[in-house]
Amino acid sequence: MKIAVLGFGNIGSGVVETLIKNAEAVAAGAGEAVEIKYICDIRDFSSHPLKDKFITDFNIAANDPEIELVAEMIGGLHPAYDFTKTALENGKHVVTSNKEVVAAKGDELMELARDRGVRYLYEASAGGTIPILRTIADALRVSEITEINGILNGTTNYILERMRIEDISMAEALKETQEKGYAEAVPDNDISGADAARKICILAAAAFGSLVDWSIIPCRGIEEITVEDIEEASRNGRSVKLIARAVKLKGGKIHLSVEPMSVISDCPLFSVNGVYNAVLLNVKDCGEMMFYGKGAGSLPTAGAVIADICDIVRHKGCKSDDIIWRRDDSVFVPDLPRDIIDRTELRLGFPV
C-alpha cells in the first residue's frame, strides 16, 4: 500500500524513520509492504536524504489515486482537520496522532469515513504507546466500563517526578524536560491540563459513546503545584499526579475532569513515573485493569500510528466495525455525587 505522511515534526519523522528502518517487520504485520510515496510539509527539506518524497501541496497526495492511506501528524486543528476531511472524501483511509482534531471533530470524521467506505483510526491520540482504544473496544464486547482514571500526559508526569526527586521548582523541572525533548518549546497544553483533557474526552467517547467538548470540563493543570505540595504528599505516603477522569453515572450521564491528585500508595497509578502514561479501567464484572506505556517521545507515539496503519492494511476490503460516536454535551455532569467523591478518596486519593 502506498501512503502519504502529513507533517514531518517530532511524530511524523518518527513514523517515517520506523517505516523505513523496520520495513520488513511492518510488511509482515500488515500483510504487504507499506511504501511512503509522499511526505507533506511546508518547510524546506531539499537537503534531506528523502528529498524526492517531500511535497508542500497536500492536494498532490489527495488527488493521487495510488495513495490509499494518509497518516496525519501535523498537530493543531487547522489545516489538519481540513486535510483529513479531504482525504476521507477522496476515499482514502486516515490514521492520526492528533488529539485536537479527534477531540473536536472525531464524531464527524468517523461518520464521513463510514459513508466513504474507509477507516479513520486514532490510537496514538490518547495514550502514547498504550493500545488503550483497542482495549476499550474489546472490553465493551463483553462488559461495561464504568470508570477511567489515567495519567495521560508524560510531560507533566516527568516534571512532577523531577520536582519530587531533585527538590526543584516546576519552572526548573520544565526547563530540564524541554532540554531532554519531552516538552514542547511552548508547553502550555501540557502544563495547563488541556492535552490530558482532550485525551480523556477521547477515551470517554470510546468507552461511553458520547463525545463531550473538552473545553467545558473542569480542568486544572500543574501550574500551581509547589515543591511543598509534593513534599507534603510524600510525608503522607502519597504521590502527586495529574489525573484525568471519566466516570459513568446513573442514567447514562458522565463526569469528566482533569486535576492534580495526591494518589495513595495502594493505587496502581502511584508508581507511574517519568514520561510514562497509564490508564486504569474499572470494568463491570472484571474489576480494575491498568495499562501502562511511554507517553512522550517521537518513536513511542510513532509505534501507535504504525499499528493503526498495519490494522488498516491487514483488513483492507473487510467491512469496518469501528464505533461511531455521538456528540452530546448534555450527558456531561460537572460535579460528582458525594458518594463517588468519598469512594475516590479511598481508592485513588484526593485533589491537591
C-alpha positions, 0 to 999 in steps of 0.5 A: 500500500502506498501512503502519504505522511502529513507533517514531518515534526517530532511524530511524523519523522518518527513514523517515517524513520520506523517505516523505513528502518523496520520495513520488513517487520511492518510488511509482515504485520500488515500483510504487504509492504507499506511504501511512503510515496509522499511526505507533506510539509511546508518547510524546506527539506531539499537537503534531506536524504528523502528529498524526492518524497517531500511535497508542500501541496497536500492536494498532490497526495489527495488527488493521487489515486495510488495513495490509499492511506494518509497518516496525519501528524501535523498537530493543531486543528487547522489545516489538519482537520481540513486535510483529513476531511479531504482525504476521507472524501477522496476515499482514502483511509486516515490514521492520526496522532492528533488529539485536537482534531479527534477531540473536536471533530472525531464524531464527524470524521468517523461518520464521513469515513463510514459513508466513504467506505474507509477507516479513520483510526486514532490510537496514538491520540490518547495514550502514547504507546498504550493500545488503550482504544483497542482495549476499550473496544474489546472490553465493551464486547463483553462488559461495561466500563464504568470508570477511567482514571489515567495519567495521560500526559508524560510531560507533566508526569516527568516534571512532577517526578523531577520536582519530587526527586531533585527538590526543584521548582516546576519552572526548573523541572520544565526547563530540564524536560524541554532540554531532554525533548519531552516538552514542547518549546511552548508547553502550555497544553501540557502544563495547563491540563488541556492535552490530558483533557482532550485525551480523556474526552477521547477515551470517554467517547470510546468507552461511553459513546458520547463525545463531550467538548473538552473545553467545558470540563473542569480542568486544572493543570500543574501550574500551581503545584509547589515543591511543598505540595509534593513534599507534603504528599510524600510525608503522607505516603502519597504521590502527586499526579495529574489525573484525568477522569471519566466516570459513568453515572446513573442514567447514562450521564458522565463526569469528566475532569482533569486535576492534580491528585495526591494518589495513595500508595495502594493505587496502581497509578502511584508508581507511574513515573517519568514520561510514562502514561497509564490508564486504569479501567474499572470494568463491570464484572472484571474489576480494575485493569491498568495499562501502562506505556511511554507517553512522550517521545517521537518513536513511542507515539510513532509505534501507535500510528504504525499499528493503526496503519498495519490494522488498516492494511491487514483488513483492507476490503473487510467491512469496518466495525469501528464505533461511531460516536455521538456528540452530546454535551448534555450527558456531561455532569460537572460535579460528582455525587458525594458518594463517588467523591468519598469512594475516590478518596479511598481508592485513588486519593484526593485533589491537591 
